[in-house]
Amino acid sequence: DTLDKYDYKLLGEEKLDGKDMYKIERTPKFADSGYKRVVSWFDKTDLYVMQSHFYDKADKLLKTGEYSKFKAYDGKWRGHKAVVTNVQTKRKTVLINGAYKIGLKLSDRLFTPSQLQKQ
């Protein structure tokens, strides 16, 4: 289980974009993680992540993630836009998602190495 792979610590409560947030630090329990720690801001009402800061092994800020355009699907909130910026290289990735489909039954054949390598 993914939750068991990390230690979690509540760093406090803050406002972000006028919303009440929990500020939570996640530290990996395994040595081969790409990050020393991740600090995330969770909306207190709906518990989705609005922002994350990723720290490298030297504990320097490496990346920031900003998540927006949230919609509820079957009672769970999903972001439709993510902007991840590497503050060390100045590179940025923007992901925009369409509609989510929850609970689909997919064939295992879709996830073979040959299928996943198709473009």
Backbone hydrogen bonds, N-H to C=O, Kabsch-Sander energy under -0.5 kcal/mol:
donor,donor_aa,acceptor,acceptor_aa,energy
4,D,1,D,-0.7
5,K,2,T,-1.5
6,Y,3,L,-1.1
7,D,27,T,-3.0
9,K,25,E,-2.1
11,L,9,K,-0.7
11,L,23,K,-3.1
12,G,23,K,-1.0
14,E,21,M,-1.7
16,L,19,K,-2.3
19,K,16,L,-2.0
21,M,14,E,-3.2
22,Y,42,F,-2.6
23,K,12,G,-2.9
24,I,22,Y,-0.6
24,I,40,S,-2.9
25,E,9,K,-2.9
26,R,38,V,-3.1
27,T,7,D,-2.7
29,K,5,K,-2.9
33,S,30,F,-0.9
36,K,55,Y,-2.3
37,R,55,Y,-0.9
38,V,26,R,-2.2
39,V,53,H,-2.6
40,S,24,I,-3.0
40,S,38,V,-0.5
41,W,51,Q,-2.7
42,F,22,Y,-2.7
42,F,40,S,-0.6
43,D,48,Y,-2.9
44,K,20,D,-2.5
47,L,43,D,-2.0
50,M,41,W,-2.9
51,Q,41,W,-1.0
52,S,65,G,-2.3
53,H,39,V,-3.0
54,F,63,K,-2.9
55,Y,37,R,-2.6
56,D,60,K,-2.7
59,D,56,D,-2.3
62,L,54,F,-3.2
63,K,54,F,-1.6
64,T,85,T,-2.3
65,G,52,S,-2.9
66,E,83,V,-2.3
67,Y,50,M,-2.6
68,S,81,K,-2.6
71,K,78,R,-2.1
73,Y,76,K,-3.0
76,K,73,Y,-2.2
78,R,71,K,-2.5
80,H,68,S,-1.4
80,H,69,K,-0.8
81,K,68,S,-1.8
82,A,95,L,-2.4
83,V,66,E,-2.6
84,V,82,A,-0.5
84,V,93,T,-2.8
85,T,64,T,-2.7
85,T,83,V,-0.5
86,N,91,R,-3.0
87,V,62,L,-1.7
87,V,85,T,-0.9
88,Q,62,L,-1.0
90,K,86,N,-2.2
93,T,84,V,-2.9
95,L,82,A,-3.0
97,N,80,H,-2.5
106,L,104,L,-0.7
110,L,107,S,-1.6
111,F,108,D,-1.7
112,T,109,R,-0.9
116,L,112,T,-2.6
117,Q,113,P,-1.4
118,K,114,S,-0.6
118,K,115,Q,-0.9
